[in-house]
Amino acid sequence: MTSTIETAAETQPFHLEIPEEQMDELRRRIAATRWPSKELVPDRSQGVQLAMLQELARYWETDYDWRKAEEKLNALPQFTTEIDGLEIHFIHVRSPHENAMPLIVTHGWPGSVIELLEIVGPLTDPTAHGGDAEDAFHLVLPSLPGYGFSAEPREVGWDPGRTAFAWGELMRRLGYTRYVAQGGDLGAIVTDVMGRIAPAGLLGIHMNLLVTTLGAATPPPGDSEEARAALEAIKTFTTSGFGYFLEQSTRPQTIGYALLDSPVALAAWMLDHDTDSYYKISRAFLDGEATGHLTRDRIVDNITLYWLTGTGASAARWYWELGRAQALAAGQPPPEVSVPVGFTTFPGEIFQAPRSWVEQSYPKLIYFNKADKGGHFAAWEEPELFSAEVRAAFRSVR
């Protein structure tokens, strides 16, 4: 981990325009897919199911329109800037409301800035979405190194710590001397580290995944029915839903060949995440029933972004960097989080963290809530509810 940021200070506007030849090549590769036989079980226990993936591929090849996603991205102010030798892409939307709080939100895997687009309106202009002007945010949505339109690292070391320092530099460069940070999935790891290094101006953090518990050497206590249910959910995930995590944290290059060569392999790999999200996505394609904003188009938007940018392998390497950083830090307790912490647990998350676990990890907890709907991709699935949680979490630190 390095705390030294050496950069050129220029920030450049970014505009997306994918050549039609690339879209033709994508459709050609989808059509040329060699399919395995059907799984031998009635559920997802052998992996992504054939019927669902074939329907996704059919839709992707024949009905899907990438230009709508491109237009949505280009309608937002996008930029790139070089930080610590790496070109970083970010969306930066300033609120129309005076005294808005700057907020940096970090996506995870297998997500991208695509999963955060629906929170832009509610967070930057809350009065148009049932909120109050005093809850407005200036919003910064960066793409993680090696994801989407951020450059692919050409050296090892772009771990959560280095990314957290880079985000602090990004906010400083944008002129924000007071700001807050939010993250889920890998974004929660970056946000957790930001709370520990406390870059100048950071006033508080909010997360929706308790990253201090997943993979912890000592499991938290199962001293209540809620805690025992959470421990059982973690056990299920680490014994039967952990394949992508293990492969990407140990052999990202190996899976990378398939992710860069076959769009259907990329789609299958990205969809084989948590059980709740998988079945919601499956219903969107097989039954035409979208859960919240997890629609067919938004799901394929995200996969297409990975394909067009060729970032399947570089995104997977982020897990390898995470594992390497954890190994190097083994036996060294991390610094305490020194800023106020907010936390929301969503019912469809990999596990629902009890408040006692969150307080144990974050003694400076100032906000905790159990949402009544939503899952692992909370900002994507339930953007209005997610935005309300973010507003509530940071209300006391403005």
Salt bridges, closest charged atoms under 4 A:
GLU20 OE2 - ARG27 NH2 2.86
GLU20 OE1 - ARG67 NH2 2.81
ASP24 OD1 - ARG27 NH2 2.87
GLU25 OE2 - ARG28 NH2 2.88
GLU25 OE2 - ARG29 NE 2.82
GLU39 OE2 - LYS38 NZ 3.72
GLU55 OE2 - ARG58 NH2 2.85
ASP63 OD2 - ARG58 NH1 3.19
GLU70 OE1 - ARG67 NH1 2.93
ASP84 OD2 - ARG162 NE 2.83
GLU118 OE2 - LYS72 NZ 3.28
GLU118 OE2 - ARG298 NE 3.38
ASP125 OD1 - HIS97 NE2 2.86
ASP135 OD2 - ARG395 NH2 2.85
GLU152 OE2 - ARG154 NH1 3.62
GLU152 OE2 - ARG317 NH1 3.12
GLU155 OE2 - ARG162 NH2 2.87
GLU169 OE2 - ARG172 NH2 2.77
GLU169 OE2 - ARG173 NH2 2.99
ASP185 OD1 - HIS273 NE2 3.70
ASP185 OD1 - HIS376 NE2 2.66
ASP192 OD1 - ARG196 NE 2.78
GLU226 OE2 - LYS370 NZ 3.08
ASP261 OD1 - ARG29 NH1 3.35
ASP272 OD1 - ARG44 NH2 2.64
ASP274 OD1 - HIS273 ND1 2.85
ASP276 OD2 - LYS280 NZ 2.72
GLU349 OE1 - HIS376 ND1 2.56
GLU359 OE2 - ARG355 NE 2.99
GLU381 OE2 - LYS280 NZ 2.72
GLU382 OE1 - LYS373 NZ 3.80
GLU384 OE2 - HIS129 ND1 3.03
